[in-house]
Amino acid sequence: MPQLLTVRVKRPDGRPIRIWVPVLPVVLVFSPVVVLAVLVAAVACLAYRVSVMRALGTGWRIVSALPGTRVDLEQGRTAVLLTIR
């Protein structure tokens, strides 16, 4: 499971902003929303006749594979770099 998100924003004036976001406290704060999303996903799986356990297992594998991911967004003179560790 990812432990830390690093967001770096390069502003048009050239000064970068770097923000470190620990994942665990954010997940704990949003845990009621996560539980609701899992329940909605389970109902959707049942409605479309997809194995709920297989779908949840696949989702967990995707989340577990996120560490090491880098996302670079750039538009004009503004750039955003998102690193998941």
Helices and strands as residue ranges (DSSP letters): E 4-10, E 16-22, H 23-29, H 31-47, H 52-64, E 70-75, E 78-84
